[in-house]
């Protein structure tokens, strides 16, 4: 992981291999509303889609298996979450999470919610 700083007050961790992003509790929600914050998500979304197929992902903080959850507003986005420490987005997912578009509404219909 490498540390990526947004502005002067927020640092997130990005995987040097797949470019997925780890957000400590509350960071993703806070960064979502900040101008130009999508630039922390510099990975290839196609690579992110491949990594998103991996079901068993452990929390980088505590090592416990994270839960695979879908975003309530955009159910086509499936990320990993540790209730105690934070959430992990594969490459491209944070940018998608930040912007809700008409195409996203279509994706939600096609992809559906995670079972």
N, C-alpha and C positions, 0 to 999 in steps of 0.2 A: 504494500500500500504506500501511496505517496500522499502527502498533505497538500490540499488545494485551498488557497485562501480566497475568499470572496470579500471584497472591501477590506476594512480594517479589523472587523470583529468576528468573522466566521470562518472556520476551517473545517473542511470535510475531507474524508479519506477516499482516494480513488485507487482501484486496483491497477497496478502497472502492466498487468497482462491483458485482462479483458476490458478494462476501463469502466467497470461497474463502480457505483458510488455508495459508500457507507455514510449514513446520516445518524448522528446521535439523536436521542429522543428530542423531538420538537424542531430539529434543524431543517428537515425537508419542508415542513409546513411554513416555517419562517422564510426560508429561501425562495419558496414558490412565489411569494408576493414581491420579491425584489427585482428591480430592473436589471436585465441582462444576465440574470443568474443561470440561465440555461447553458452558459458557456462553461460551467463546471462539468457538463455532460458532453465531453468531447469524443466519446467512443463511437464506434460504428454500430448503428442500430441493428444491422443484420447479424453482427456478431452477438449482440445482446439477446436477440431472439433465440439464437442457438443455446446460449447459457441459461436462458429462461426455462428451458426444458428440463434442467437439472432440478430434481425434487428435494434432495437431501442437502441442505445448506446449513452450516453451523455458524452461530454468532461469532464474529471476530473478537468480541469482548469477553464472553463467558464460555464459549465453546458448546453451548446447548444448541440442539436442533431448532432452527427458526421455523415459524409457521409461514406457509405460502398463503398470502391473502390478496384479495382484489380491492382496488380502490372503490369506495362506495359511490363516488360521483362518476367514475370512469371504469366500469367493471372489466374492461378488456385489459387493464393494466394489472399485472400480477407481480407483486414484489414479495420479498422475504422480510419478516419482522420478528424482532425479539422484544417481548413486552417490557423487559427490564432495561434494554440498552438502545434500541433504535431500529432502523430499517435499511434495507439494501436494495438498490435499483440496479438492474442490468443496464448496460450501455444503451442510451436512447430513451430509457423509461422515464427519467426525470424530466426531460424536455416534453415528452408526451403528457406527463402528470401536470406540468405547469400550464400547458395550453389545452383547453377543451374546445374542440372544433366540431363542425358539422360532420366531418369525416369520422371523428371519434364516436359520435352518436351512432353512425352506421356500423363501425367496428364493434360497438357494444351489442348491437343486435345480432351480428354475425358470430362473434366470439362467445357471447354469453358470459354468465358468471361462472366462476371456478367452483367445482363441486367438492 
